């Protein structure tokens, strides 16, 4: 049986650095009653993490422990995503945090949960540290395996001081993983396999449908098996993955040699992933989303979902004792009227506040975000900005009923609202809320005193400055920027960002700004309901949309009428479309589909 390159890298590392007995001993101490509860094993690729983890698992199992390993690359970094993944390991369906803790407590002896590739789970790190692990019984231990060292919260939190341990593996300069990757690539004999490796170097994971799209000249099943047999390709439950250092070498070679071919493969991958997103169930949605994000080269978006740098700050829900620190930051940067409003938010909705802490645990920033329905009408009247946002939201009819977010303010102690590392840490955490609310999240509203520093990036990301929404607090103007994700929610927004980067253009049936249908050069004005129906169908182009979903999204969650109103609107649309009426296809027993 061929060796895997990760095993070769691990053995190379052991040969260079000597035995790992010292590190193994530090890890296995967590199996003792007096040992640490959490162990964070970290080091770059090629430093022997896999070999050390295997030795630890064998030692733990020999001692009677039960091991559950979760590959974070396949898990949505949200509470629901994690509970689903844990449920698969436990062969159960935990309903919530307490239920998961109860299931784990039912095992005899020590239980160890290993989170491998934890660097991609950064969005859920604060929740894991503050809520999940503290809810477990004393028989459970947690091992986090990452390329990156721990986030600041693990180091600064006094309660973890005696129960958290790091094990660091250093890279050797003798032979880098990239050098080994190049060596093993030279041993790939077949030209068709080399071509396939070029094609899949642009994607996060390899699946049969993706191989069929990227390499149509080779049977996908045959190619999948040949790739799976390569020593540097790992089989996962969601497909195949090329070892990171090899992946980087192949991609960089193709980019340097033939950037047009590289873009060609990206565009093919995007088209397939866009369709898969529209057809995905909730279980598969994160895998497709992560695949699309992988295509993004815009560092603002890429870093927000998959941070590559070590986390120098931790972001977590604010506690009652944090109020004075938060208000000190507010008083440092805000005028009197704005201070009063933000104090009102704390009094009425303290859960909206999240704080950013540095490595010492000091609060260096915060953000305040909430869904509009949680903002009480009785005290919203004292916040003119939130009132304006709610008014603007209400003007948008049916889409106003979809979940939205009011990002009321973010500030750092040193830089206020200006771009900074603190502000970036806050935005990474906000992306977790995006994921939790998709595929329903529609809009985000935020405010700035000075839009200038954010202008180019905000425009690139799709934010629109609402010229009609300018509020003065103590003679200080506050401007509003709004991001409308569109009917496709967060996933549709991400797909559109990739399309813009790749220069993909499509013939659109719907001119959204003009609220017109475009057929063979003819423009057809649409009523608000017609526009809503066509928008929804276009967001699922090629897929059927049920009458119930159209009622929910277009007419609103509280609409009590029957589905015949949908049929009536579709009849009106077909009449307007005349000879092109067949673009609105009836799917018997379901609803409607928009044909290309």
C-alpha positions in Angstrom: 0.0 0.0 0.0 1.4 3.4 -0.9 2.4 5.8 1.9 0.5 9.0 2.3 2.6 12.2 2.0 1.4 13.4 5.4 3.0 10.2 6.9 6.2 10.9 5.1 6.2 14.5 6.3 5.6 13.3 9.8 8.4 10.8 9.7 10.7 13.4 8.2 9.9 15.7 11.0 10.5 13.1 13.6 13.9 12.2 12.0 14.9 15.8 12.1 13.6 16.8 15.5 14.1 13.6 17.5 11.5 11.6 19.4 8.2 13.3 20.3 8.0 11.6 23.7 8.1 14.9 25.5 5.2 16.3 23.5 3.3 13.1 23.7 3.7 13.1 27.5 2.4 16.6 27.7 -0.7 15.6 25.7 -1.5 12.4 27.6 -1.5 14.2 30.9 -5.0 15.5 29.9 -6.2 11.9 30.4 -5.5 12.1 34.1 -8.0 13.5 36.6 -5.6 16.3 37.6 -4.5 17.1 34.0 -5.6 19.9 31.6 -9.1 19.8 30.2 -8.1 21.3 26.8 -4.9 20.7 24.9 -4.1 22.9 21.9 -1.6 21.2 19.5 -0.2 23.5 16.8 2.5 23.7 14.2 2.9 24.3 10.5 2.4 21.5 7.9 5.1 18.9 8.0 6.0 19.3 11.7 4.5 15.9 12.7 1.0 16.8 14.1 -0.6 13.9 12.4 1.9 11.4 13.8 1.8 12.8 17.3 -2.0 12.8 17.2 -2.1 9.2 16.1 0.3 8.2 19.0 -1.9 10.2 21.4 -5.1 8.5 20.2 -3.5 5.0 20.5 -2.3 5.8 24.1 -5.7 7.1 25.0 -7.6 4.1 23.6 -5.1 1.7 25.2 -6.1 3.4 28.5 -9.8 2.8 27.9 -10.7 6.2 26.6 -13.3 6.8 23.9 -12.1 9.1 21.0 -14.3 11.2 18.8 -12.5 13.0 15.9 -14.2 15.9 14.1 -12.7 17.2 10.9 -13.4 20.9 11.0 -13.0 21.2 7.3 -16.4 19.6 6.8 -18.3 21.4 9.6 -20.1 24.7 9.3 -18.6 27.0 12.0 -21.9 27.6 13.8 -23.6 26.0 16.8 -26.1 24.1 14.6 -23.3 23.0 12.2 -21.2 21.7 15.1 -24.1 19.9 16.8 -24.9 18.1 13.5 -21.3 17.0 13.1 -21.1 15.8 16.7 -24.3 14.0 16.2 -22.8 12.1 13.3 -19.9 11.0 15.5 -22.2 10.0 18.3 -24.8 8.3 16.0 -27.4 10.5 17.7 -29.1 13.9 17.2 -28.3 16.3 20.0 -31.1 18.9 20.1 -29.0 21.5 21.9 -25.9 22.1 24.0 -27.2 20.5 27.2 -28.4 17.4 25.3 -25.0 17.0 23.6 -23.3 17.2 27.0 -25.7 14.6 28.4 -24.9 12.2 25.5 -21.2 12.5 26.1 -21.5 11.9 29.8 -23.2 8.5 29.1 -19.9 6.9 28.1 -17.8 4.9 30.6 -14.4 6.3 31.4 -12.6 9.1 29.7 -14.0 10.7 26.6 -11.8 12.7 24.2 -13.1 15.0 21.4 -10.4 15.8 18.9 -11.0 18.8 16.6 -8.7 18.4 13.7 -7.9 21.3 11.2 -9.2 23.6 13.9 -7.9 26.7 12.1 -10.9 26.7 9.8 -13.3 26.6 12.8 -12.2 30.1 14.1 -15.6 31.6 13.8 -17.0 29.3 16.4 -13.9 29.3 18.7 -15.4 31.8 21.3 -18.6 29.8 21.6 -16.7 26.5 22.1 -14.5 28.1 24.8 -17.2 30.0 26.6 -20.2 27.7 26.3 -19.7 24.2 24.9 -16.7 23.0 26.9 -17.8 24.4 30.2 -21.1 22.5 29.8 -19.4 19.1 29.5 -18.9 16.8 32.5 -15.5 16.3 34.1 -14.9 13.0 32.2 -14.5 14.8 28.9 -11.3 16.2 27.4 -10.8 18.3 24.3 -7.9 18.3 21.9 -7.7 21.1 19.3 -5.3 20.5 16.4 -4.4 23.6 14.4 -1.7 25.2 12.2 -2.1 28.3 14.3 -1.5 29.0 18.0 -4.5 29.6 20.2 -6.6 32.8 20.1 -6.1 35.4 22.8 -9.1 34.3 24.8 -7.6 31.0 25.8 -4.5 32.7 27.1 -6.0 35.7 28.8 -9.0 34.0 30.5 -8.0 33.4 34.1 -10.4 30.5 34.5 -8.5 28.5 32.0 -5.1 29.1 33.4 -4.8 25.7 35.1 -6.9 23.7 32.6 -5.4 24.7 29.2 -2.2 23.5 27.7 -0.4 24.2 24.4 1.9 21.8 22.6 3.9 23.5 19.9 5.7 21.8 17.1 8.3 23.8 15.3 9.2 23.6 11.6 12.6 22.6 10.4 14.5 24.6 7.8 16.3 21.5 6.4 13.7 20.5 3.9 10.4 22.4 3.7 7.0 20.7 3.0 6.9 22.6 -0.3 10.2 21.0 -1.4 8.9 17.6 -0.5 5.6 18.4 -2.4 7.6 19.2 -5.6 9.5 16.0 -5.2 6.4 13.8 -5.0 4.7 15.7 -7.8 7.6 14.7 -10.1 6.6 11.1 -9.5 3.1 11.5 -11.0 3.5 9.6 -14.3 0.4 10.0 -16.4 -0.2 13.2 -18.3 -4.0 12.9 -17.8 -3.5 12.8 -14.0 -1.2 15.8 -14.2 -3.9 17.7 -16.2 -6.5 16.7 -13.6 -4.3 17.9 -10.8 -4.0 21.3 -12.5 -7.8 21.4 -12.8 -8.6 20.6 -9.2 -5.9 22.9 -7.9 -8.4 25.7 -8.1 -11.0 24.0 -5.8 -11.2 23.2 -2.1 -12.3 19.5 -2.4 -12.6 17.0 -5.2 -16.0 15.4 -6.0 -17.2 13.3 -8.9 -19.5 16.0 -10.2 -16.7 18.5 -10.0 -14.4 16.2 -12.0 -17.0 15.7 -14.6 -17.3 19.5 -15.0 -13.6 20.3 -15.0 -12.3 17.2 -16.9 -15.2 16.1 -19.1 -13.0 14.1 -21.4 -12.1 11.5 -18.7 -14.8 9.4 -16.9 -15.3 11.0 -13.5 -15.5 7.7 -11.6 -12.2 6.4 -13.1 -10.5 9.8 -12.5 -11.7 9.9 -8.9 -10.2 6.5 -8.1 -6.9 7.4 -9.7 -6.6 10.6 -7.8 -7.6 8.9 -4.5 -4.7 6.5 -5.0 -2.1 9.3 -5.0 0.0 9.4 -1.9 -0.7 13.1 -1.3 -4.5 12.9 -1.7 -6.7 12.3 1.3 -10.1 10.6 1.2 -12.7 12.5 3.3 -16.3 11.9 3.8 -17.1 14.9 1.6 -14.7 14.0 -1.2 -11.0 14.1 -1.8 -8.5 16.7 -0.6 -5.0 17.4 -1.8 -2.4 17.8 0.9 -2.0 21.5 1.5 1.6 22.0 0.5 1.1 20.0 -2.7 -2.1 21.9 -3.4 -0.3 25.3 -3.2 2.6 24.2 -5.4 0.3 22.9 -8.2 -1.9 26.1 -8.1 1.0 28.5 -8.1 2.7 26.6 -11.0 -0.5 26.8 -13.1 -1.1 30.4 -12.2 2.5 31.3 -13.3 2.4 29.1 -16.5 -1.1 29.7 -17.8 -3.3 32.2 -15.9 -6.0 32.0 -18.5 -6.4 28.2 -18.0 -6.4 28.8 -14.3 -9.3 31.2 -14.6 -11.0 28.8 -17.0 -11.1 26.1 -14.4 -12.3 28.6 -11.8 -15.2 29.7 -14.0 -16.2 26.1 -14.6 -16.1 25.3 -10.9 -18.1 28.4 -10.1 -20.9 27.5 -12.5 -21.3 24.0 -11.0 -21.1 25.3 -7.4 -23.7 28.0 -8.1 -26.1 25.4 -9.2 -25.3 23.1 -6.3 -25.9 25.9 -3.9 -29.4 26.4 -5.3 -30.1 22.7 -4.8 -28.4 22.0 -1.5 -30.1 20.8 1.6 -29.3 22.5 4.9 -26.9 19.6 5.7 -24.8 20.2 2.5 -25.1 23.9 2.4 -21.9 24.7 4.3 -19.8 22.4 2.1 -20.9 24.3 -1.0 -20.6 27.7 0.6 -17.0 26.9 1.7 -16.2 25.6 -1.8 -17.4 28.9 -3.3 -15.5 31.0 -0.7 -12.4 29.1 -1.6 -12.6 30.5 -5.1 -12.5 34.1 -3.8 -9.2 35.9 -4.0 -10.5 39.1 -2.4 -8.7 39.0 1.0 -11.4 41.0 2.7 -13.9 38.2 2.2 -11.5 35.3 2.3 -10.0 36.3 5.6 -13.4 37.0 7.1 -14.4 33.4 6.7 -11.1 31.6 6.8 -8.6 33.7 8.8 -5.0 32.9 7.9 -3.3 34.9 10.7 -3.1 33.9 14.3 -5.9 35.4 16.3 -4.5 38.2 18.4 -7.9 39.1 19.7 -10.9 37.2 21.0 -14.5 38.3 20.4 -17.3 37.1 22.8 -20.7 38.2 24.1 -20.4 41.0 26.6 -21.2 40.4 30.2 -22.7 42.7 32.8 -19.3 43.5 34.3 -18.1 44.7 30.9 -20.5 47.7 30.7 -18.1 50.3 32.1 -15.3 49.3 29.8 -17.6 49.4 26.8 -19.0 52.8 27.8 -15.5 54.2 28.3 -14.8 53.4 24.6 -18.1 55.0 23.7 -17.4 58.1 25.7 -13.9 58.4 24.2 -15.3 58.6 20.6 -19.0 59.5 20.5 -20.8 62.8 21.1 -23.2 63.1 24.1 -26.4 62.2 22.2 -24.9 59.1 20.7 -23.6 58.1 24.1 -27.1 58.3 25.5 -28.5 56.1 22.6 -25.8 53.4 23.1 -26.4 53.3 26.8 -30.1 52.8 26.0 -29.2 49.9 23.9 -27.2 48.4 26.7 -30.1 48.9 29.2 -32.7 47.3 26.9 -30.8 44.8 24.8 -27.4 44.0 26.4 -27.2 40.8 24.4 -26.6 42.9 21.3 -23.1 43.8 22.6 -20.0 41.8 21.9 -16.5 42.7 23.2 -13.1 42.4 21.6 -10.3 41.4 24.1 -6.5 41.5 23.5 -4.1 38.8 24.7 -4.2 40.3 28.3 -7.9 40.1 28.4 -8.4 43.8 28.2 -11.4 45.0 26.3 -10.1 47.0 23.3 -13.3 47.3 21.2 -16.9 46.2 20.8 -19.7 45.9 18.4 -23.5 46.1 18.8 -25.8 44.1 16.5 -29.4 42.9 16.7 -32.3 41.8 14.5 -34.9 44.6 14.1 -37.6 42.6 15.7 -35.6 42.4 19.0 -35.4 46.2 19.1 -38.3 47.3 21.3 -40.6 49.9 19.7 -41.0 51.6 23.0 -37.3 52.6 23.2 -36.5 52.7 19.5 -38.2 56.1 19.4 -35.2 57.4 21.3 -32.8 56.2 18.6 -33.4 58.2 15.4 -31.0 56.0 13.4 -32.7 52.7 14.2 -36.1 54.4 13.5 -34.8 55.4 10.0 -33.5 51.9 9.4 -36.8 50.4 10.3 -38.7 52.9 8.1 -36.4 52.1 5.2 -36.9 48.4 5.8 -40.6 48.7 5.8 -40.6 50.5 2.5 -39.2 47.3 0.9 -42.5 45.3 1.3 -42.1 41.6 1.3 -38.4 41.5 1.7 -38.7 43.5 4.9 -40.1 40.4 6.5 -37.0 38.4 5.9 -34.4 38.5 8.7 -32.2 41.6 8.7 -29.4 42.9 11.0 -28.9 46.4 12.5 -25.2 46.7 13.1 -25.7 49.7 15.4 -22.1 50.6 16.1 -18.5 49.2 16.4 -15.6 51.1 18.0 -12.1 50.3 19.1 -10.5 52.1 22.0 -7.5 53.4 20.0 -9.0 53.9 16.5 -12.8 54.4 17.0 -14.7 53.4 13.8 -11.6 53.6 11.6 -10.2 50.4 10.0 -8.0 48.5 12.4 -7.1 44.9 13.6 -9.8 45.3 16.3 -12.4 46.2 13.8 -11.4 43.3 11.6 -11.7 40.9 14.5 -15.2 42.1 15.1 -16.2 41.7 11.5 -14.9 38.1 11.4 -17.3 37.4 14.4 -20.2 39.1 12.6 -19.8 36.7 9.7 -20.7 33.9 12.0 -24.1 35.6 12.5 -24.4 35.8 8.7 -24.0 32.0 8.5 -26.4 31.3 11.3 -29.2 33.3 9.6 -28.7 32.1 6.1 -30.4 31.2 3.8 -33.0 33.8 5.0 -30.8 36.8 5.9 -31.6 39.6 3.5 -30.1 43.0 4.7 -27.5 44.5 7.0 -27.6 48.2 8.0 -24.6 49.9 9.6 -23.6 53.5 10.4 -20.4 55.5 10.0 -19.4 59.1 10.8 -16.7 58.9 8.0 -17.5 56.7 5.1 -14.3 57.6 3.2 -11.9 55.0 4.5 -14.4 52.2 3.8 -15.8 53.5 0.5 -13.9 51.4 -2.1 -14.1 48.2 -0.1 -17.8 48.7 0.8 -18.7 49.3 -2.8 -16.8 46.2 -3.9 -18.8 44.2 -1.3 -22.1 45.5 -2.5 -22.9 48.1 0.3 -24.9 51.1 -0.8 -24.8 54.4 1.0 -28.4 55.6 1.7 -28.2 59.2 0.9 -31.7 59.8 2.3 -30.7 58.4 5.7 -28.4 60.9 7.5 -29.0 61.4 11.2 -27.3 64.1 13.3 -26.6 63.4 17.0 -25.2 66.3 18.9 -24.5 68.0 15.5 -22.4 65.0 14.4 -23.7 63.4 11.1 -24.1 59.6 11.0 -24.4 58.0 7.5 -26.0 54.7 6.7 -24.6 51.9 4.5 -26.9 49.0 3.6 -26.0 45.6 2.1 -28.9 43.8 0.4 -27.8 40.2 -0.1 -30.7 39.7 -2.6 -33.1 36.7 -2.8 -30.1 34.3 -2.7 -29.2 35.6 0.8 -25.5 35.2 1.9 -24.7 32.4 -0.6 -26.1 34.3 -3.5 -24.0 37.4 -2.5 -20.9 35.3 -2.3 -21.6 33.7 -5.7 -22.0 37.2 -7.1 -18.7 38.3 -5.6 -16.9 35.4 -7.2 -18.6 36.1 -10.6 -17.4 39.7 -10.4 -13.8 38.6 -9.6 -13.8 36.1 -12.5 -15.4 38.5 -14.9 -18.4 36.1 -15.4 -21.3 37.8 -17.2 -24.7 36.4 -17.6 -27.8 37.3 -19.7 -30.2 38.2 -16.9 -33.9 38.0 -17.4 -34.5 40.4 -14.6 -33.3 44.0 -14.5 -33.7 44.5 -10.8 -33.0 48.2 -10.5 -35.6 49.0 -13.2 -38.0 46.3 -12.0 -38.4 45.0 -15.5 -38.3 41.6 -17.2 -36.1 41.6 -20.3 -37.1 39.2 -23.1 -35.6 39.4 -26.6 -34.8 43.0 -26.1 -38.3 43.8 -24.9 -38.8 45.3 -21.5 -41.8 44.3 -19.4 -42.7 46.4 -16.4 -43.5 44.4 -13.3 -45.8 45.0 -10.3 -44.3 44.5 -6.8 -45.7 41.0 -6.5 -44.6 40.0 -10.0 -41.2 41.3 -9.3 -41.0 39.4 -6.1 -42.1 36.1 -7.8 -39.6 36.5 -10.7 -36.8 37.5 -8.3 -37.4 34.3 -6.2 -37.6 32.1 -9.3 -34.4 33.6 -10.8 -32.5 33.1 -7.6 -33.3 29.4 -8.0 -32.9 29.3 -11.8 -33.2 25.7 -12.9 -34.7 24.6 -9.7 -38.4 24.4 -8.7 -39.8 26.8 -6.0 -42.9 25.7 -4.1 -46.0 27.8 -3.8 -45.6 27.7 -0.1 -42.1 29.2 -0.3 -43.2 31.8 -2.7 -46.0 32.8 -0.3 -43.6 32.9 2.6 -40.9 35.0 0.8 -43.0 37.2 -1.5 -46.3 37.7 0.4 -44.7 37.4 3.9 -44.6 35.0 6.8 -47.8 36.3 8.2 -49.9 36.1 5.0 -53.0 33.9 5.6 -54.3 33.7 2.1 -54.3 30.6 -0.1 -51.7 29.6 -2.7 -54.2 30.5 -5.5 -52.8 34.1 -5.3 -49.4 32.7 -6.5 -51.1 31.1 -9.5 -53.0 34.3 -10.3 -49.7 36.3 -10.4 -48.0 33.7 -12.6 -51.0 33.8 -15.0 -50.6 37.6 -15.2 -46.8 37.2 -15.9 -47.4 34.6 -18.6 -49.8 37.0 -20.3 -47.3 39.8 -20.3 -44.6 37.4 -21.6 -46.8 36.6 -24.6 -44.9 34.1 -26.9 -42.3 33.6 -24.2 -44.8 32.5 -21.6 -43.2 29.0 -21.4 -40.2 30.5 -19.4 -42.5 30.2 -16.4 -42.8 26.4 -16.1 -45.3 24.6 -13.9 -43.8 21.8 -11.8 -46.7 19.6 -11.0 -47.4 19.0 -7.3 -44.6 21.6 -6.3 -44.8 25.0 -7.8 -42.9 26.8 -10.6 -39.5 26.9 -12.3 -37.9 29.7 -14.4 -36.5 28.3 -17.6 -33.4 29.8 -19.2 
